């Protein structure tokens, strides 16, 4: 393949007519036609302009030499994937620590749990940066499953106090609050499942 054929190929890949290409490069349609038929060659200025327009190198346009693509280093990809796996584990540990701290009225443990969850989420995004790719669906969904319960529990507890009759027996109140929590939690997990799947 010569320069004329490469120009024609790039123009067709972009879905451009000879007139459109000529207009973009500031030449006549006849000039483009002559370039593509090999009757004449574009000058250096037009080669540079065409390479920018088509996002290729001048070397490729003139000689057909493509630059070697630099693959992401294998170690960075591996590190990213390790962080993807570590993220849900850290979020789950944070959930356990925060829940235990709240149950046992140990505010320091609860705060440490929330901090661990924040670190777990950060690991996911750092993993994306290192791996140079979107994180896997399963890691994102497990992170969601681990992060949602604590704020949702607080929200449903407060809503139950406001909306439900405080005169009802404690066991009934507790059961209704629990049912509201689980319904909302499962609905959020289902919504997260479909939204994260769509993202892929």
C-alpha positions as CSV (number, residue, x, y, z in Angstrom):
1,X,0.0,0.0,0.0
2,X,1.4,3.4,-1.0
3,X,0.7,6.9,0.3
4,X,-2.1,7.4,-2.2
5,X,-3.9,4.2,-1.1
6,X,-3.4,5.0,2.6
7,X,-4.9,8.5,2.2
8,X,-7.9,7.0,0.4
9,X,-8.3,4.3,3.1
10,X,-8.2,6.9,5.9
11,X,-10.7,9.1,4.1
12,X,-13.2,6.3,3.6
13,X,-12.8,5.0,7.2
14,X,-13.8,8.5,8.3
15,X,-16.7,8.5,6.0
16,X,-15.5,11.6,4.2
17,X,-15.9,12.5,0.6
18,X,-13.1,13.9,-1.5
19,X,-14.8,17.3,-1.3
20,X,-14.9,17.2,2.5
21,X,-11.3,16.2,2.8
22,X,-10.3,18.9,0.3
23,X,-12.1,21.5,2.4
24,X,-10.5,20.3,5.6
25,X,-7.0,20.5,4.1
26,X,-7.6,23.7,2.2
27,X,-7.1,22.3,-1.3
28,X,-9.3,21.6,-4.3
29,X,-11.2,18.3,-4.8
30,X,-9.1,17.7,-7.9
31,X,-5.9,17.9,-5.8
32,X,-7.3,15.2,-3.5
33,X,-8.3,13.1,-6.5
34,X,-4.8,13.3,-8.0
35,X,-3.2,12.4,-4.6
36,X,-5.5,9.3,-4.4
37,X,-4.9,8.2,-7.9
38,X,-1.1,8.7,-7.5
39,X,-0.9,11.4,-10.2
40,X,0.7,13.8,-7.7
41,X,1.7,13.8,-4.0
42,X,0.7,16.1,-1.2
43,X,3.4,18.5,0.0
44,X,4.8,18.2,3.6
45,X,2.4,20.7,5.0
46,X,-0.6,18.8,3.7
47,X,0.9,15.4,4.9
48,X,1.2,16.9,8.4
49,X,-2.3,18.3,8.3
50,X,-3.7,15.0,7.1
51,X,-1.9,13.1,9.8
52,X,-3.4,15.3,12.5
53,X,-6.9,15.1,10.9
54,X,-6.8,11.3,10.8
55,X,-4.8,10.9,14.1
56,X,-2.0,8.9,12.5
57,X,1.7,9.5,12.2
58,X,3.4,11.1,9.2
59,X,5.6,7.9,9.1
60,X,2.5,5.8,8.6
61,X,1.1,8.1,5.9
62,X,4.4,8.2,4.0
63,X,5.9,4.8,4.6
64,X,3.2,2.6,6.2
65,X,5.2,2.4,9.5
66,X,2.9,2.2,12.5
67,X,4.4,3.1,15.9
68,X,4.6,0.2,18.2
69,X,1.9,0.4,20.8
70,X,3.2,0.5,24.3
71,X,1.3,-2.2,26.3
72,X,0.5,-1.4,29.9
73,X,3.2,-3.0,32.0
74,X,2.1,-6.4,33.2
75,X,3.0,-5.5,36.8
76,X,0.7,-2.5,36.9
77,X,-2.2,-4.6,35.5
78,X,-1.5,-7.3,38.1
79,X,-1.4,-4.7,40.9
80,X,-4.7,-3.2,39.6
81,X,-6.4,-6.6,39.7
82,X,-5.1,-7.3,43.2
83,X,-6.6,-4.0,44.3
84,X,-9.9,-5.0,42.7
85,X,-10.0,-8.1,44.8
86,X,-8.8,-6.3,47.9
87,X,-11.5,-3.6,47.6
88,X,-14.6,-5.7,48.5
89,X,-12.6,-7.5,51.3
90,X,-11.7,-4.1,52.9
91,X,-15.3,-2.8,52.5
92,X,-16.6,-6.0,54.1
93,X,-14.1,-5.7,57.0
94,X,-15.2,-2.1,57.4
95,X,-18.8,-3.1,57.5
96,X,-18.2,-5.7,60.2
97,X,-16.1,-3.3,62.3
98,X,-18.6,-0.4,62.0
99,X,-21.6,-2.6,62.8
100,X,-19.9,-4.2,65.8
101,X,-18.7,-0.8,67.0
102,X,-22.3,0.5,66.8
103,X,-23.8,-2.5,68.5
104,X,-21.3,-2.4,71.4
105,X,-21.4,1.4,71.6
106,X,-17.8,1.8,70.7
107,X,-17.6,4.9,68.6
108,X,-13.9,4.5,67.8
109,X,-14.5,1.1,66.3
110,X,-17.5,2.4,64.3
111,X,-15.4,5.3,62.9
112,X,-12.6,2.9,62.1
113,X,-15.1,0.7,60.2
114,X,-16.3,3.7,58.1
115,X,-12.6,4.6,57.4
116,X,-11.9,1.1,56.3
117,X,-14.8,1.2,53.9
118,X,-13.5,4.5,52.4
119,X,-10.1,2.9,51.9
120,X,-11.8,-0.1,50.3
121,X,-13.6,2.2,47.8
122,X,-10.3,4.1,47.1
123,X,-8.6,0.7,46.3
124,X,-11.1,0.1,43.6
125,X,-10.4,3.4,41.9
126,X,-6.7,3.1,42.3
127,X,-6.9,-0.4,40.7
128,X,-8.7,1.1,37.7
129,X,-5.9,3.7,37.3
130,X,-3.1,1.0,37.6
131,X,-4.8,-1.5,35.4
132,X,-5.8,1.0,32.8
133,X,-9.3,-0.6,32.5
134,X,-12.7,-0.5,34.1
135,X,-12.9,-2.5,37.3
136,X,-14.8,-5.8,37.1
137,X,-18.5,-5.9,37.7
138,X,-18.3,-8.3,40.6
139,X,-15.9,-6.0,42.6
140,X,-18.1,-2.9,42.0
141,X,-21.2,-4.8,43.0
142,X,-19.7,-6.3,46.1
143,X,-18.5,-2.8,47.1
144,X,-22.0,-1.5,46.7
145,X,-23.4,-4.4,48.7
146,X,-21.0,-3.6,51.5
147,X,-21.2,0.2,51.6
148,X,-25.0,0.6,51.4
149,X,-26.2,-1.2,54.6
150,X,-25.0,1.2,57.3
151,X,-26.3,4.5,55.9
152,X,-29.5,2.7,54.8
153,X,-30.0,1.2,58.3
154,X,-29.7,4.6,59.8
155,X,-32.1,6.1,57.3
156,X,-34.8,3.4,57.8
157,X,-34.4,3.6,61.6
158,X,-35.0,7.3,61.6
159,X,-37.9,7.0,59.1
160,X,-39.5,4.3,61.2
161,X,-39.4,6.5,64.3
162,X,-41.0,9.4,62.4
163,X,-43.6,7.4,60.4
164,X,-44.6,4.5,62.7
165,X,-46.7,4.6,65.8
166,X,-44.4,4.7,68.8
167,X,-47.1,3.2,70.9
168,X,-46.9,-0.2,69.1
169,X,-45.1,-3.1,70.8
170,X,-41.3,-3.0,70.4
171,X,-41.1,-6.3,68.7
172,X,-43.6,-5.2,66.0
173,X,-41.8,-1.9,65.5
174,X,-38.5,-3.7,65.2
175,X,-39.9,-6.2,62.7
176,X,-41.4,-3.4,60.5
177,X,-38.2,-1.5,60.6
178,X,-36.2,-4.6,59.6
179,X,-38.7,-5.4,56.8
180,X,-38.3,-1.8,55.4
181,X,-34.5,-2.1,55.6
182,X,-34.4,-5.4,53.7
183,X,-36.9,-4.3,51.0
184,X,-34.9,-1.2,50.3
185,X,-31.5,-2.9,50.5
186,X,-32.6,-5.6,48.0
187,X,-34.1,-3.0,45.7
188,X,-30.9,-1.0,45.8
189,X,-28.8,-4.1,45.1
190,X,-31.0,-5.1,42.2
191,X,-30.8,-1.5,40.8
192,X,-27.0,-1.5,41.2
193,X,-26.8,-4.9,39.5
194,X,-28.5,-3.7,36.4
195,X,-26.8,-0.3,36.3
196,X,-23.3,-1.8,36.7
197,X,-24.1,-4.4,34.1
198,X,-25.2,-1.7,31.7
199,X,-22.0,0.3,32.4
200,X,-19.9,-2.7,31.0
